Amino acid sequence: MTARLALICRHPIKAMGREELVAATLVPGECLHRDRHWAVAHEAAKLVEGWNPCMNFQRGAKAPELMAISSELDGDRVTLHHPDRPDHSFRPDDPADLEPFLDWLAPLIPADRARAVGIVSADRAMTDSDLPALSILSQASLGALSERVGKPLSPHRFRGNLWIEGTAPFAEFDWIGRTLRVGEAELEVRERITRCRATMANPLTGEIDADTLGTLSAAYGHRDFGIYAVVTKGGRIALGDAVALA
């Protein structure tokens, strides 16, 4: 397999913005640094200490306009961008910044959904899975799905961490249980990622404009796209790094 790392993304606030990186340092047993570091709880949340399931948070599956947010993380400050909202910069850990942020966010949440009420963090990323993993996706698989859908699909629909180029479409599903070498790091591939309605929203506009789930089901008999992998050997990764199976 001749493949390379084509894109690195993190999402400082779960479901609210993505940020492209040129390099990152992976740590064994941990998610991508500062990925899903914060999450926005809604008024119906039933939170416990530590990691919590996604049903407790505002997310693109229920509020598709959130998918059009992009973000920048600078120290403890996050700056959010959205085509229908002014830029907003704040510190998620600062209680004084909470209400202005909630006011900024409110128009992006459907009126029939639970209101956002707070920001939480834990000792690990608030990913959709309780597995402390990175999500790895294939540009070839994205191209194949785009062809089935009938339009180019942005990788940001899938909110992945690492995008790989140079593999066959959906070859990543055959990597379960194997070790993947990326730059200086190694990751053990654990499981496939089953997708939700968030992938149906255009990440430039926040509008539902592609039946990704129906297309996956009709064409492949499932709604899986991408894989989860756990870091077993730490190290630096960067755009253009070789990707290989151990």
Salt bridges, closest charged atoms under 4 A:
GLU19 OE1 - ARG10 NE 2.64
GLU20 OE2 - HIS156 NE2 3.00
ASP35 OD1 - HIS11 ND1 3.03
ASP35 OD2 - ARG36 NH1 2.98
GLU43 OE1 - ARG115 NH2 3.22
GLU72 OE2 - HIS81 NE2 3.13
ASP76 OD1 - ARG91 NE 3.26
ASP87 OD1 - HIS81 ND1 2.99
ASP128 OD1 - LYS14 NZ 2.44
GLU186 OE2 - ARG181 NE 3.31
GLU188 OE2 - ARG190 NE 2.70
ASP209 OD2 - LYS151 NZ 3.59
ASP209 OD1 - ARG157 NH2 2.61
ASP224 OD2 - ARG192 NE 2.98
